[in-house]
Amino acid sequence: MEEILIPAVHCSQCDTQLIEKQVFCTACGYPERGSEAQRSGFHAKRVIANQTSQNASKRIKSARNSLYVVAGLSLFWGLIYFFRFEDSATLIATGILAVIYLALGYWSQKRPLIALVLGLLVFLTIVVIDAILDPSTIYKGIIIKILVIGYLAKGINSAMQLRNI
């Protein structure tokens, strides 16, 4: 008796070999033997996920840039205090903060969620310490503080969305 060989079916999306009568690809989830509606749904979900990923990446980049801006502002204010009050301790402290923000900004390219959360925590810690030492600093630069916190919060939210995709 002759054995009839059925040609192997491969997923048209990822080229994974499918088992006989398998509807969905185990590698990518494409409904190779599914209905037209299932295939359309698969492609629609991919487009939405890609769009969400692009939007999240833009927000993360914006938050990363805010870390770089905070680094620049820290160094700038440190230089102003140094030349105005000849306070080298403040210059050193703001220089260290600037390096920390730069490092977090660079690290956010690989681990955006952790880097942005740490950046926000460092920023909030500095704001609280300044407020404890001099309560009038709560209102000084409030718009910049709100903008930095907002950008970092949006970046954190986007990094969480990107992680869930």
Rosetta blueprint (number, residue, H / E / L):
1 M L
2 E L
3 E L
4 I L
5 L L
6 I L
7 P L
8 A L
9 V E
10 H E
11 C L
12 S L
13 Q L
14 C L
15 D L
16 T L
17 Q E
18 L E
19 I L
20 E L
21 K L
22 Q L
23 V L
24 F L
25 C L
26 T L
27 A L
28 C L
29 G L
30 Y L
31 P L
32 E L
33 R L
34 G L
35 S L
36 E H
37 A H
38 Q H
39 R H
40 S H
41 G H
42 F H
43 H H
44 A H
45 K H
46 R H
47 V H
48 I H
49 A H
50 N H
51 Q H
52 T H
53 S H
54 Q H
55 N H
56 A H
57 S H
58 K H
59 R H
60 I H
61 K H
62 S H
63 A H
64 R H
65 N H
66 S H
67 L H
68 Y H
69 V H
70 V H
71 A H
72 G H
73 L H
74 S H
75 L H
76 F H
77 W H
78 G H
79 L H
80 I H
81 Y H
82 F H
83 F H
84 R H
85 F H
86 E L
87 D L
88 S H
89 A H
90 T H
91 L H
92 I H
93 A H
94 T H
95 G H
96 I H
97 L H
98 A H
99 V H
100 I H
101 Y H
102 L H
103 A H
104 L H
105 G H
106 Y H
107 W H
108 S L
109 Q L
110 K L
111 R L
112 P H
113 L H
114 I H
115 A H
116 L H
117 V H
118 L H
119 G H
120 L H
121 L H
122 V H
123 F H
124 L H
125 T H
126 I H
127 V H
128 V H
129 I H
130 D H
131 A H
132 I H
133 L H
134 D L
135 P H
136 S H
137 T H
138 I H
139 Y L
140 K L
141 G L
142 I H
143 I H
144 I H
145 K H
146 I H
147 L H
148 V H
149 I H
150 G H
151 Y H
152 L H
153 A H
154 K H
155 G H
156 I H
157 N H
158 S H
159 A H
160 M H
161 Q H
162 L H
163 R H
164 N H
165 I L
